[in-house]
Structures are given as C-alpha cells and as structure tokens.
Amino acid sequence: YNGLFYVGLHLSSAVNGALVASTMPLVIAFLAWLVYRQVPGVAQRRGIWLSLIGILIIFAKGDLTLLTQLQFSGGDLWILAATFSWSAYSVALRKVPPELGGLTLVNITSITGVITLLPLYVWELSTGANFIINTSSVSGIVLLALFPGILAYLTYAKAVASVGPVRAGVFLNTSPLFAITAAVLFLGEQIHGYHLIGGAVIALGLVLVSRPAARAN
C-alpha cells in the first residue's frame, strides 16, 4: 500500500491522492460483500457516503464546483491500486487468528514489506536515486516507524477484529481532520468554516456507521 501510494504521489497531486484514497471505505464495503457477502445496513451505507461528502467539502474548500476542475493522471491509478491494496488487507484481517498477537502481525507485515520492496529499492538506487542520512531524515523515519507504522497498524488491526472491516474502514476518513488539527497546532495554519462543516458531516457519518453491525446474507 505505502509503496504504491508514494509512487502515485510522485506523479499526482496531494489533493488528488487524498480524494482517490477517500473512496477506501466504499472499496472495503465492496470487497467485504464480495468475499464474505457482508451487506452494510442502511445507516452504515449512509454513514459511508456522508463521510465521503465531508471529505469532498474540505478539499473543495466549501465550493464543490472546484472538484470539476481537477485533472486526473496516471499517478491517480497508482493511488487507486494502493486503495484496493489496503482495502484487501482490511478485509483479510478478519481471518487473522486472535492468538497471533498484534506485534507478531506487525512483524510479519513489516518483513513481508521488506522482502517485496527490496528488489524495487535496489532498482531505484541503480537509476541514480540515493538515501541522504542526516538528522531530519533519520528522525522522520523513526516517527514514521513508531506512529503511522507500529501504533497505527496495531490499533487498526484491533479495530477490524472488534467491529469488522466496513465499520473500521470508515474511520479512515478522519485522516483529514487529524491532518488539519496537526497543521493548526504545529504549522500555525487557520481553521475555516468549510473545515468545520466538512468535519461535522464526517462526524455524522461516523455516528451512523457506528450503529449495530452489518448483517450478512
């Protein structure tokens, strides 16, 4: 997922990437239906769509007509592939034996990622790319490993095990809200009205999707 997403961002814009990735709850719901015949309830379906609308409001800065001006590129296809990758991972987590343990699962995921990405990393180095070691790069890697890596994977796997991939997946759409909060706290950016409106719509969607679990056919 990360490899595909980062490649896509090199070829596309951050806004496009976020919009494509915001379809993830829909893809997870589709795959859950395809694999397990799990059908979200009416409230959950409404919650999924509301969370998507909330994200659109935020990225369009309150003017949804701006979305018609977006131009999509080949990079967005890489991000779409990343979206399907994470969605498949989310659905597959349901089959993980509980006795495996969270840290063991993260270790397996990390080792698998190293094995699959190592040939591509070697190839990238052969094209002239290089890894610069300094305080900034090392601290960035440590933070990525601890928070988006270990902590995020542990808590997400536990969430999927507790409430299922469809309900857990919708909470991925809170990412823009956390990003906005971090930008305000650490970068001095301002909160605008469309942030509050979009956030409220996303929150309403999460309330709906948190209702009783989906039924299965």
N, CA, C and O of each residue as an XYZ file, in Angstrom:
868
protein
N       0.832     -1.207      0.000
C       0.000      0.000      0.000
C       0.864      1.253      0.000
O       0.685      2.136     -0.839
N       1.803      1.330      0.942
C       2.626      2.542      1.048
C       3.446      2.776     -0.218
O       3.541      3.902     -0.707
N       4.038      1.700     -0.743
C       4.850      1.844     -1.954
C       4.040      2.372     -3.124
O       4.467      3.296     -3.816
N       2.865      1.783     -3.347
C       2.000      2.219     -4.440
C       1.543      3.662     -4.240
O       1.490      4.443     -5.190
N       1.212      4.009     -2.987
C       0.702      5.356     -2.694
C       1.784      6.411     -2.919
O       1.511      7.463     -3.499
N       3.017      6.137     -2.462
C       4.091      7.113     -2.619
C       4.468      7.300     -4.083
O       4.763      8.415     -4.513
N       4.458      6.204     -4.856
C       4.721      6.324     -6.295
C       3.644      7.194     -6.932
O       3.941      8.055     -7.760
N       2.400      6.966     -6.542
C       1.310      7.749     -7.101
C       1.424      9.228     -6.777
O       1.119     10.073     -7.619
N       1.864      9.553     -5.554
C       2.002     10.958     -5.165
C       3.107     11.653     -5.944
O       3.044     12.863     -6.160
N       4.124     10.899     -6.371
C       5.179     11.493     -7.201
C       4.632     11.925     -8.558
O       5.168     12.831     -9.195
N       3.561     11.269     -8.990
C       3.020     11.528    -10.325
C       1.699     12.286    -10.295
O       1.133     12.588    -11.346
N       1.206     12.594     -9.106
C      -0.071     13.277     -8.982
C       0.032     14.336     -7.896
O       1.110     14.580     -7.354
N      -1.097     14.964     -7.582
C      -1.113     15.986     -6.537
C      -1.605     15.392     -5.224
O      -2.243     14.339     -5.204
N      -1.302     16.081     -4.133
C      -1.733     15.611     -2.821
C      -3.258     15.613     -2.704
O      -3.837     14.715     -2.092
N      -3.906     16.622     -3.291
C      -5.364     16.698     -3.227
C      -5.983     15.521     -3.971
O      -6.891     14.863     -3.463
N      -5.487     15.260     -5.178
C      -5.994     14.127     -5.944
C      -5.793     12.828     -5.174
O      -6.681     11.977     -5.115
N      -4.598     12.691     -4.581
C      -4.303     11.481     -3.833
C      -5.261     11.284     -2.681
O      -5.743     10.175     -2.446
N      -5.539     12.363     -1.961
C      -6.447     12.268     -0.819
C      -7.869     11.943     -1.267
O      -8.567     11.173     -0.608
N      -8.297     12.525     -2.383
C      -9.650     12.269     -2.875
C      -9.811     10.828     -3.342
O     -10.820     10.186     -3.052
N      -8.822     10.325     -4.059
C      -8.890      8.932     -4.522
C      -8.876      7.991     -3.324
O      -9.645      7.032     -3.270
N      -7.998      8.270     -2.365
C      -7.897      7.413     -1.179
C      -9.156      7.469     -0.325
O      -9.441      6.526      0.413
N      -9.912      8.555     -0.414
C     -11.120      8.688      0.402
C     -12.222      7.727     -0.038
O     -13.227      7.578      0.657
N     -12.039      7.070     -1.193
C     -13.016      6.070     -1.632
C     -12.793      4.734     -0.922
O     -13.539      3.782     -1.148
N     -11.773      4.660     -0.068
C     -11.417      3.394      0.567
C     -12.571      2.729      1.327
O     -12.754      1.520      1.185
N     -13.363      3.467      2.132
C     -14.487      2.805      2.805
C     -15.455      2.137      1.837
O     -16.002      1.076      2.139
N     -15.671      2.752      0.670
C     -16.554      2.150     -0.329
C     -15.934      0.870     -0.887
O     -16.627     -0.129     -1.077
N     -14.622      0.907     -1.149
C     -13.942     -0.274     -1.684
C     -13.937     -1.395     -0.658
O     -14.141     -2.557     -1.007
N     -13.704     -1.052      0.620
C     -13.723     -2.064      1.679
C     -15.105     -2.703      1.777
O     -15.220     -3.922      1.906
N     -16.154     -1.880      1.715
C     -17.518     -2.412      1.780
C     -17.789     -3.336      0.600
O     -18.434     -4.372      0.758
N     -17.297     -2.962     -0.588
C     -17.497     -3.797     -1.776
C     -16.775     -5.136     -1.636
O     -17.347     -6.185     -1.930
N     -15.514     -5.100     -1.184
C     -14.748     -6.335     -1.033
C     -15.326     -7.210      0.076
O     -15.326     -8.436     -0.041
N     -15.819     -6.591      1.154
C     -16.439     -7.363      2.228
C     -17.680     -8.083      1.717
O     -17.953     -9.218      2.107
N     -18.427     -7.419      0.844
C     -19.585     -8.074      0.231
C     -19.137     -9.183     -0.713
O     -19.730    -10.261     -0.738
N     -18.081     -8.913     -1.495
C     -17.614     -9.884     -2.483
C     -17.079    -11.153     -1.812
O     -17.329    -12.261     -2.285
N     -16.341    -10.984     -0.708
C     -15.684    -12.125     -0.060
C     -16.584    -12.792      0.964
O     -16.694    -14.018      0.988
N     -17.231    -11.994      1.813
C     -17.998    -12.548      2.931
C     -19.509    -12.402      2.762
O     -20.281    -12.842      3.613
N     -19.928    -11.775      1.646
C     -21.346    -11.451      1.463
C     -21.875    -10.617      2.625
O     -23.028    -10.756      3.032
N     -21.013     -9.746      3.153
C     -21.402     -8.861      4.259
C     -22.030     -7.607      3.679
O     -21.394     -6.877      2.918
N     -23.279     -7.361      4.041
C     -24.026     -6.227      3.491
C     -24.199     -5.165      4.568
O     -24.828     -5.434      5.591
N     -23.658     -3.963      4.368
C     -23.844     -2.904      5.364
C     -25.325     -2.547      5.506
O     -26.081     -2.608      4.537
N     -25.724     -2.182      6.702
C     -27.096     -1.736      6.923
C     -27.321     -0.369      6.300
O     -26.385      0.279      5.833
N     -28.569      0.056      6.300
C     -28.918      1.343      5.689
C     -28.152      2.482      6.356
O     -27.599      3.344      5.673
N     -28.118      2.488      7.684
C     -27.426      3.558      8.411
C     -25.941      3.565      8.081
O     -25.343      4.632      7.944
N     -25.336      2.379      7.950
C     -23.911      2.306      7.635
C     -23.632      2.798      6.227
O     -22.634      3.481      5.997
N     -24.501      2.458      5.280
C     -24.307      2.946      3.904
C     -24.390      4.475      3.864
O     -23.602      5.138      3.190
N     -25.354      5.013      4.594
C     -25.475      6.475      4.655
C     -24.246      7.089      5.317
O     -23.769      8.142      4.896
N     -23.738      6.431      6.350
C     -22.541      6.924      7.029
C     -21.327      6.954      6.110
O     -20.541      7.901      6.139
N     -21.177      5.915      5.294
C     -20.054      5.857      4.345
C     -20.126      7.018      3.364
O     -19.129      7.698      3.119
N     -21.312      7.241      2.803
C     -21.449      8.317      1.828
C     -21.303      9.692      2.475
O     -20.722     10.596      1.876
N     -21.819      9.859      3.681
C     -21.679     11.145      4.371
C     -20.223     11.463      4.660
O     -19.795     12.606      4.495
N     -19.452     10.465      5.092
C     -18.034     10.714      5.369
C     -17.308     11.122      4.092
O     -16.420     11.974      4.127
N     -17.683     10.513      2.961
C     -17.079     10.882      1.682
C     -17.447     12.311      1.299
O     -16.596     13.062      0.821
N     -18.707     12.694      1.505
C     -19.144     14.059      1.196
C     -18.404     15.061      2.078
O     -18.013     16.131      1.612
N     -18.213     14.712      3.359
C     -17.478     15.601      4.259
C     -16.064     15.862      3.781
O     -15.574     16.988      3.858
N     -15.409     14.826      3.289
C     -14.047     14.992      2.759
C     -14.064     15.876      1.511
O     -13.192     16.727      1.337
N     -15.057     15.671      0.646
C     -15.160     16.497     -0.565
C     -15.336     17.972     -0.199
O     -14.754     18.841     -0.847
N     -16.134     18.261      0.834
C     -16.345     19.642      1.271
C     -15.025     20.262      1.727
O     -14.731     21.414      1.406
N     -14.230     19.492      2.477
C     -12.964     20.013      2.987
C     -11.993     20.299      1.849
O     -11.396     21.374      1.797
N     -11.833     19.343      0.939
C     -10.846     19.511     -0.125
C     -11.301     20.497     -1.198
O     -10.475     21.074     -1.905
N     -12.611     20.688     -1.318
C     -13.117     21.687     -2.263
C     -13.225     23.059     -1.621
O     -13.649     24.021     -2.261
N     -12.831     23.147     -0.318
C     -12.896     24.408      0.422
C     -14.294     25.006      0.408
O     -14.469     26.221      0.310
N     -15.284     24.129      0.508
C     -16.661     24.576      0.578
C     -17.317     24.830     -0.755
O     -18.525     25.063     -0.801
N     -16.565     24.794     -1.850
C     -17.114     25.031     -3.184
C     -16.941     23.770     -4.012
O     -15.891     23.560     -4.619
N     -17.976     22.927     -4.037
C     -17.870     21.628     -4.696
C     -17.681     21.753     -6.206
O     -17.279     20.794     -6.864
N     -17.971     22.940     -6.758
C     -17.753     23.115     -8.203
C     -16.262     23.071     -8.545
O     -15.893     22.812     -9.691
N     -15.406     23.326     -7.549
C     -13.963     23.264     -7.785
C     -13.508     21.850     -8.131
O     -12.483     21.659     -8.786
N     -14.284     20.861     -7.683
C     -13.906     19.471     -7.964
C     -13.980     19.159     -9.453
O     -13.294     18.256     -9.932
N     -14.811     19.903    -10.192
C     -14.919     19.661    -11.636
C     -13.677     20.133    -12.375
O     -13.481     19.791    -13.541
N     -12.833     20.921    -11.704
C     -11.628     21.445    -12.342
C     -10.410     20.557    -12.118
O      -9.331     20.825    -12.645
N     -10.592     19.500    -11.333
C      -9.469     18.600    -11.076
C      -9.118     17.809    -12.319
O     -10.000     17.414    -13.082
N      -7.840     17.582    -12.522
C      -7.363     16.769    -13.635
C      -6.674     15.528    -13.070
O      -5.785     15.625    -12.224
N      -7.099     14.370    -13.551
C      -6.546     13.122    -13.052
C      -5.496     12.589    -14.015
O      -5.576     12.795    -15.226
N      -4.506     11.897    -13.449
C      -3.361     11.434    -14.243
C      -3.088      9.971    -13.934
O      -3.808      9.326    -13.172
N      -2.014      9.464    -14.557
C      -1.621      8.079    -14.319
C      -1.270      7.818    -12.870
O      -1.435      6.703    -12.376
N      -0.780      8.856    -12.180
C      -0.448      8.692    -10.771
C      -1.654      8.330     -9.942
O      -1.532      7.619     -8.944
N      -2.835      8.814    -10.343
C      -4.048      8.502     -9.599
C      -4.398      7.018     -9.707
O      -5.026      6.461     -8.806
N      -3.995      6.380    -10.806
C      -4.224      4.944    -10.945
C      -3.368      4.167     -9.949
O      -3.808      3.157     -9.399
N      -2.125      4.650     -9.715
C      -1.282      4.020     -8.693
C      -1.930      4.149     -7.316
O      -1.928      3.205     -6.527
N      -2.485      5.333     -7.039
C      -3.137      5.556     -5.745
C      -4.397      4.710     -5.625
O      -4.725      4.223     -4.543
N      -5.104      4.537     -6.743
C      -6.283      3.672     -6.734
C      -5.877      2.228     -6.446
O      -6.562      1.519     -5.709
N      -4.751      1.798     -7.037
C      -4.236      0.458     -6.752
C      -3.860      0.326     -5.277
O      -4.088     -0.717     -4.664
N      -3.283      1.392     -4.711
C      -2.953      1.393     -3.282
C      -4.213      1.280     -2.438
O      -4.227      0.586     -1.421
N      -5.265      1.961     -2.859
C      -6.538      1.914     -2.146
C      -7.096      0.499     -2.118
O      -7.559      0.031     -1.078
N      -7.054     -0.183     -3.264
C      -7.521     -1.567     -3.319
C      -6.627     -2.470     -2.475
O      -7.104     -3.427     -1.867
N      -5.329     -2.165     -2.437
C      -4.394     -2.960     -1.644
C      -4.739     -2.889     -0.164
O      -4.825     -3.917      0.507
N      -4.941     -1.656      0.353
C      -5.273     -1.509      1.774
C      -6.648     -2.091      2.077
O      -6.864     -2.666      3.143
N      -7.571     -1.942      1.140
C      -8.915     -2.487      1.339
C      -8.869     -4.005      1.440
O      -9.544     -4.599      2.280
N      -8.068     -4.632      0.576
C      -7.920     -6.087      0.626
C      -7.279     -6.517      1.942
O      -7.664     -7.530      2.526
N      -6.300     -5.742      2.403
C      -5.666     -6.010      3.699
C      -6.686     -5.920      4.823
O      -6.699     -6.762      5.721
N      -7.535     -4.910      4.778
C      -8.549     -4.718      5.816
C      -9.501     -5.905      5.882
O      -9.839     -6.388      6.963
N      -9.928     -6.368      4.706
C     -10.856     -7.492      4.661
C     -10.163     -8.783      5.113
O     -10.767     -9.612      5.792
N      -8.893     -8.945      4.730
C      -8.153    -10.155      5.100
C      -7.872    -10.229      6.593
O      -7.701    -11.322      7.133
N      -7.819     -9.075      7.276
C      -7.556     -9.071      8.719
C      -8.605     -9.862      9.494
O      -8.350    -10.341     10.599
N      -9.769     -9.988      8.907
C     -10.837    -10.719      9.594
C     -10.460    -12.185      9.795
O     -10.974    -12.834     10.705
N      -9.577    -12.709      8.964
C      -9.176    -14.112      9.039
C      -7.934    -14.332      9.903
O      -7.497    -15.470     10.069
N      -7.361    -13.261     10.453
C      -6.164    -13.404     11.275
C      -6.536    -14.060     12.608
O      -7.433    -13.567     13.292
N      -5.875    -15.153     12.996
C      -6.191    -15.803     14.273
C      -5.916    -14.856     15.440
O      -4.850    -14.243     15.481
N      -6.831    -14.721     16.376
C      -6.642    -13.811     17.519
C      -5.391    -14.127     18.327
O      -4.758    -13.222     18.871
N      -5.031    -15.410     18.408
C      -3.882    -15.800     19.211
C      -2.554    -15.400     18.579
O      -1.503    -15.534     19.207
N      -2.593    -14.910     17.339
C      -1.357    -14.495     16.677
C      -0.702    -13.321     17.405
O       0.522    -13.256     17.516
N      -1.523    -12.399     17.896
C      -0.987    -11.248     18.622
C      -0.677    -10.089     17.701
O      -0.255    -10.283     16.561
N      -0.892     -8.853     18.210
C      -0.715     -7.661     17.389
C       0.709     -7.435     16.929
O       0.944     -7.160     15.752
N       1.674     -7.547     17.848
C       3.068     -7.294     17.489
C       3.587     -8.320     16.488
O       4.370     -7.988     15.599
N       3.148     -9.562     16.637
C       3.552    -10.599     15.676
C       3.028    -10.271     14.291
O       3.737    -10.427     13.297
N       1.778     -9.812     14.228
C       1.188     -9.440     12.947
C       1.949     -8.285     12.311
O       2.201     -8.302     11.106
N       2.321     -7.269     13.112
C       3.088     -6.135     12.586
C       4.446     -6.603     12.086
O       4.914     -6.138     11.046
N       5.091     -7.522     12.814
C       6.382     -8.051     12.377
C       6.263     -8.778     11.047
O       7.093     -8.595     10.156
N       5.224     -9.610     10.914
C       5.013    -10.335      9.668
C       4.774     -9.370      8.515
O       5.329     -9.531      7.427
N       3.937     -8.361      8.769
C       3.651     -7.353      7.740
C       4.917     -6.605      7.334
O       5.153     -6.373      6.148
N       5.732     -6.229      8.323
C       6.957     -5.468      8.048
C       7.966     -6.308      7.258
O       8.557     -5.831      6.289
N       8.153     -7.549      7.677
C       9.111     -8.426      6.984
C       8.664     -8.690      5.546
O       9.473     -8.688      4.618
N       7.359     -8.917      5.381
C       6.826     -9.119      4.033
C       7.052     -7.884      3.169
O       7.406     -7.991      1.994
N       6.844     -6.704      3.765
C       7.066     -5.462      3.029
C       8.509     -5.290      2.612
O       8.786     -4.862      1.491
N       9.441     -5.621      3.507
C      10.869     -5.510      3.182
C      11.226     -6.444      2.026
O      11.929     -6.046      1.097
N      10.741     -7.690      2.085
C      11.070     -8.676      1.056
C      10.535     -8.252     -0.310
O      11.231     -8.365     -1.319
N       9.297     -7.766     -0.333
C       8.688     -7.408     -1.623
C       9.228     -6.105     -2.193
O       9.293     -5.937     -3.411
N       9.620     -5.173     -1.309
C      10.085     -3.869     -1.793
C      11.595     -3.800     -2.016
O      12.069     -2.902     -2.713
N      12.355     -4.724     -1.443
C      13.810     -4.671     -1.564
C      14.286     -4.694     -3.017
O      15.146     -3.887     -3.369
N      13.771     -5.580     -3.882
C      14.208     -5.548     -5.286
C      13.927     -4.204     -5.962
O      14.739     -3.715     -6.748
N      12.768     -3.612     -5.651
C      12.427     -2.314     -6.236
C      13.332     -1.219     -5.691
O      13.686     -0.287     -6.413
N      13.710     -1.328     -4.413
C      14.618     -0.345     -3.811
C      15.992     -0.421     -4.463
O      16.597      0.608     -4.761
N      16.481     -1.627     -4.685
C      17.774     -1.810     -5.358
C      17.716     -1.253     -6.772
O      18.657     -0.606     -7.233
N      16.607     -1.507     -7.458
C      16.465     -0.973     -8.819
C      16.455      0.554     -8.797
O      17.075      1.189     -9.649
N      15.754      1.146     -7.827
C      15.688      2.605     -7.742
C      17.073      3.201     -7.493
O      17.413      4.241     -8.056
N      17.873      2.542     -6.650
C      19.237      3.010     -6.420
C      20.061      2.961     -7.702
O      20.914      3.817     -7.934
N      19.800      1.953     -8.530
C      20.544      1.811     -9.784
C      20.218      2.911    -10.782
O      20.984      3.148    -11.716
N      19.076      3.592    -10.591
C      18.694      4.671    -11.501
C      19.300      6.008    -11.097
O      19.092      7.016    -11.772
N      20.057      6.021     -9.984
C      20.700      7.255     -9.546
C      20.113      7.856     -8.291
O      20.633      8.847     -7.778
N      19.033      7.272     -7.783
C      18.452      7.773     -6.522
C      19.394      7.446     -5.376
O      20.154      6.480     -5.451
N      19.352      8.238     -4.324
C      20.208      7.968     -3.172
C      19.499      8.344     -1.883
O      18.577      9.160     -1.873
N      19.946      7.736     -0.803
C      19.350      7.963      0.510
C      20.283      8.857      1.321
O      21.419      8.482      1.611
N      19.796     10.031      1.681
C      20.601     11.001      2.421
C      20.382     10.792      3.917
O      19.254     10.868      4.404
N      21.463     10.530      4.636
C      21.370     10.301      6.077
C      21.743     11.580      6.815
O      22.888     12.029      6.763
N      20.763     12.161      7.501
C      21.000     13.318      8.364
C      19.972     13.299      9.488
O      19.145     12.390      9.567
N      20.025     14.294     10.347
C      19.116     14.317     11.497
C      17.659     14.341     11.069
O      16.819     13.662     11.660
N      17.364     15.120     10.046
C      15.981     15.253      9.590
C      15.450     13.934      9.032
O      14.343     13.517      9.376
N      16.232     13.273      8.172
C      15.751     12.038      7.550
C      15.614     10.909      8.569
O      14.645     10.150      8.531
N      16.578     10.798      9.474
C      16.531      9.728     10.472
C      15.367      9.935     11.446
O      14.654      8.987     11.774
N      15.178     11.171     11.905
C      14.067     11.443     12.826
C      12.728     11.211     12.139
O      11.782     10.724     12.757
N      12.652     11.563     10.850
C      11.422     11.325     10.099
C      11.103      9.844     10.000
O       9.952      9.437     10.157
N      12.132      9.032      9.737
C      11.930      7.587      9.644
C      11.497      7.007     10.984
O      10.617      6.148     11.038
N      12.112      7.475     12.062
C      11.754      6.980     13.396
C      10.291      7.306     13.711
O       9.557      6.454     14.212
N       9.873      8.533     13.416
C       8.487      8.926     13.683
C       7.512      8.117     12.828
O       6.463      7.689     13.311
N       7.865      7.909     11.546
C       7.003      7.120     10.667
C       6.900      5.675     11.147
O       5.841      5.054     11.053
N       8.008      5.149     11.660
C       8.004      3.763     12.138
C       7.153      3.607     13.391
O       6.413      2.632     13.525
N       7.256      4.569     14.313
C       6.567      4.444     15.592
C       5.070      4.705     15.498
O       4.268      3.954     16.053
N       4.690      5.781     14.790
C       3.290      6.193     14.804
C       2.487      5.658     13.608
O       1.609      4.820     13.814
N       2.748      6.104     12.361
C       1.981      5.515     11.254
C       2.293      4.032     11.055
O       1.498      3.298     10.468
N       3.459      3.593     11.549
C       3.831      2.202     11.393
C       3.280      1.319     12.486
O       2.179      0.783     12.360
N       4.039      1.160     13.564
C       3.685      0.202     14.615
C       2.345      0.530     15.276
O       1.452     -0.317     15.320
N       2.201      1.758     15.790
C       0.997      2.114     16.546
C      -0.259      2.053     15.685
O      -1.280      1.509     16.104
N      -0.181      2.616     14.473
C      -1.349      2.648     13.595
C      -1.761      1.237     13.176
O      -2.949      0.912     13.173
N      -0.789      0.401     12.824
C      -1.113     -0.955     12.388
C      -1.698     -1.770     13.538
O      -2.639     -2.538     13.338
N      -1.152     -1.609     14.727
C      -1.663     -2.343     15.884
C      -3.110     -1.972     16.184
O      -3.963     -2.845     16.341
N      -3.378     -0.677     16.264
C      -4.719     -0.227     16.633
C      -5.734     -0.523     15.528
O      -6.883     -0.855     15.817
N      -5.317     -0.403     14.262
C      -6.244     -0.669     13.166
C      -6.616     -2.149     13.120
O      -7.782     -2.496     12.932
N      -5.617     -3.024     13.292
C      -5.897     -4.460     13.296
C      -6.853     -4.822     14.436
O      -7.747     -5.651     14.265
N      -6.657     -4.197     15.593
C      -7.540     -4.466     16.732
C      -8.951     -3.955     16.448
O      -9.936     -4.589     16.828
N      -9.044     -2.801     15.774
C     -10.354     -2.243     15.439
C     -11.103     -3.156     14.476
O     -12.296     -3.402     14.654
N     -10.409     -3.659     13.455
C     -11.042     -4.560     12.479
C     -11.517     -5.828     13.169
O     -12.602     -6.333     12.881
N     -10.690     -6.343     14.091
C     -11.073     -7.550     14.821
C     -12.295     -7.308     15.698
O     -13.082     -8.224     15.934
N     -12.456     -6.076     16.182
C     -13.552     -5.760     17.113
C     -14.855     -5.442     16.394
O     -15.911     -5.931     16.793
N     -14.799     -4.629     15.338
C     -16.037     -4.147     14.707
C     -16.164     -4.526     13.240
O     -17.192     -4.240     12.625
N     -15.149     -5.162     12.660
C     -15.223     -5.556     11.260
C     -14.603     -4.524     10.334
O     -14.444     -3.366     10.720
N     -14.246     -4.926      9.110
C     -13.538     -4.037      8.186
C     -14.361     -2.863      7.686
O     -13.814     -1.784      7.455
N     -15.674     -3.051      7.512
C     -16.505     -1.976      6.953
C     -16.607     -0.808      7.926
O     -16.375      0.340      7.546
N     -16.955     -1.097      9.182
C     -17.105     -0.024     10.172
C     -15.760      0.613     10.497
O     -15.668      1.833     10.632
N     -14.717     -0.202     10.623
C     -13.393      0.355     10.917
C     -12.884      1.194      9.754
O     -12.241      2.222      9.965
N     -13.169      0.762      8.527
C     -12.661      1.461      7.346
C     -13.175      2.873      7.207
O     -12.463      3.746      6.711
N     -14.416      3.115      7.642
C     -14.979      4.461      7.513
C     -14.192      5.464      8.342
O     -14.104      6.636      7.976
N     -13.619      5.018      9.456
C     -12.869      5.933     10.316
C     -11.568      6.400      9.656
O     -10.933      7.337     10.140
N     -11.170      5.756      8.559
C     -10.001      6.231      7.814
C     -10.250      7.625      7.251
O      -9.312      8.381      6.999
N     -11.519      7.955      7.057
C     -11.850      9.273      6.511
C     -11.706     10.392      7.537
O     -11.965     11.554      7.221
N     -11.297     10.058      8.758
C     -10.992     11.113      9.730
C      -9.570     11.639      9.547
O      -9.177     12.599     10.210
N      -8.800     11.023      8.657
C      -7.408     11.454      8.443
C      -7.280     12.942      8.146
O      -6.416     13.602      8.722
N      -8.133     13.508      7.242
C      -8.012     14.953      7.001
C      -8.230     15.789      8.253
O      -7.592     16.828      8.419
N      -9.130     15.348      9.142
C      -9.396     16.110     10.356
C      -8.163     16.134     11.262
O      -7.826     17.172     11.830
N      -7.493     14.984     11.393
C      -6.279     14.944     12.206
C      -5.159     15.752     11.543
O      -4.371     16.408     12.225
N      -5.096     15.699     10.209
C      -4.070     16.466      9.491
C      -4.291     17.962      9.677
O      -3.337     18.716      9.864
N      -5.556     18.392      9.626
C      -5.880     19.806      9.820
C      -5.521     20.234     11.239
O      -4.944     21.302     11.444
N      -5.867     19.396     12.221
C      -5.552     19.709     13.615
C      -4.057     19.858     13.820
O      -3.604     20.788     14.486
N      -3.283     18.932     13.242
C      -1.825     18.995     13.358
C      -1.273     20.248     12.684
O      -0.342     20.875     13.189
N      -1.860     20.611     11.527
C      -1.397     21.806     10.814
C      -1.649     23.071     11.625
O      -0.838     23.996     11.619
N      -2.789     23.101     12.327
C      -3.109     24.262     13.164
C      -2.166     24.337     14.364
O      -1.683     25.415     14.711
N      -1.907     23.197     14.994
C      -1.088     23.170     16.204
C       0.392     23.403     15.927
O       1.069     24.097     16.685
N       0.894     22.819     14.836
C       2.342     22.835     14.611
C       2.795     23.761     13.485
O       3.954     24.174     13.449
N       1.882     24.090     12.560
C       2.284     24.918     11.412
C       1.626     26.290     11.427
O       1.879     27.107     10.542
N       0.788     26.552     12.421
C       0.165     27.859     12.531
C      -0.897     28.150     11.493
O      -1.230     29.314     11.268
N      -1.443     27.114     10.849
C      -2.491     27.330      9.858
C      -3.819     27.621     10.546
O      -3.984     27.356     11.737
N      -4.769     28.172      9.780
C      -6.046     28.593     10.346
C      -7.156     27.622      9.975
O      -7.113     26.974      8.930
N      -8.158     27.535     10.859
C      -9.353     26.737     10.585
C     -10.390     27.627      9.910
O     -10.642     28.745     10.357
N     -10.990     27.126      8.834
C     -12.012     27.877      8.103
C     -13.370     27.219      8.288
O     -13.476     26.111      8.813
N     -14.393     27.913      7.851
C     -15.752     27.406      8.003
C     -15.963     26.068      7.327
O     -16.652     25.201      7.864
N     -15.369     25.890      6.138
C     -15.573     24.631      5.426
C     -14.919     23.462      6.167
O     -15.357     22.320      6.026
N     -13.873     23.736      6.955
C     -13.292     22.679      7.783
C     -14.322     22.188      8.803
O     -14.492     20.985      9.004
N     -15.006     23.145      9.444
C     -15.982     22.799     10.468
C     -17.189     22.077      9.871
O     -17.693     21.110     10.441
N     -17.645     22.564      8.711
C     -18.794     21.930      8.065
C     -18.442     20.508      7.624
O     -19.180     19.559      7.889
N     -17.293     20.380      6.942
C     -16.871     19.057      6.487
C     -16.652     18.114      7.657
O     -17.032     16.945      7.598
N     -16.039     18.620      8.720
C     -15.812     17.802      9.904
C     -17.112     17.340     10.535
O     -17.222     16.199     10.986
N     -18.099     18.228     10.565
C     -19.398     17.871     11.147
C     -20.089     16.794     10.317
O     -20.713     15.887     10.868
N     -19.980     16.892      9.001
C     -20.585     15.886      8.119
C     -19.899     14.535      8.299
O     -20.559     13.498      8.361
N     -18.563     14.557      8.382
C     -17.819     13.313      8.619
C     -18.220     12.707      9.960
O     -18.429     11.498     10.059
N     -18.328     13.545     10.992
C     -18.704     13.063     12.320
C     -20.089     12.427     12.299
O     -20.310     11.396     12.934
N     -21.025     13.040     11.570
C     -22.369     12.470     11.453
C     -22.305     11.108     10.763
O     -22.996     10.166     11.150
N     -21.462     11.027      9.733
C     -21.299      9.744      9.056
C     -20.756      8.676      9.982
O     -21.185      7.524      9.921
N     -19.815      9.045     10.841
C     -19.241      8.083     11.785
C     -20.268      7.642     12.821
O     -20.266      6.487     13.247
N     -21.151      8.564     13.231
C     -22.208      8.201     14.177
C     -23.130      7.153     13.552
O     -23.518      6.183     14.204
N     -23.471      7.363     12.283
C     -24.363      6.419     11.600
C     -23.706      5.055     11.418
O     -24.335      4.018     11.629
N     -22.431      5.068     11.023
C     -21.757      3.800     10.735
C     -21.440      3.042     12.017
O     -21.162      1.843     11.969
N     -21.475      3.716     13.158
C     -21.172      3.070     14.429
C     -22.387      2.386     15.039
O     -22.303      1.816     16.127
N     -23.499      2.440     14.350
C     -24.682      1.743     14.826
C     -24.493      0.229     14.674
O     -23.453     -0.196     14.171
N     -25.451     -0.590     15.085
C     -25.267     -2.052     15.097
C     -24.640     -2.597     13.840
O     -24.864     -2.092     12.740
N     -23.843     -3.648     14.022
C     -23.019     -4.212     12.945
C     -23.841     -4.606     11.755
O     -25.048     -4.834     11.843
N     -23.138     -4.681     10.607
C     -23.774     -5.036      9.361
C     -24.322     -6.462      9.422
O     -23.789     -7.316     10.130
N     -25.394     -6.701      8.667
C     -25.943     -8.047      8.623
C     -25.310     -8.801      7.471
O     -24.781     -8.185      6.545
N     -25.354    -10.090      7.511
C     -24.778    -10.917      6.456
C     -25.880    -11.741      5.785
O     -26.795    -12.221      6.455
N     -25.792    -11.901      4.474
C     -26.756    -12.715      3.741
C     -26.410    -14.197      3.904
O     -27.104    -15.057      3.361
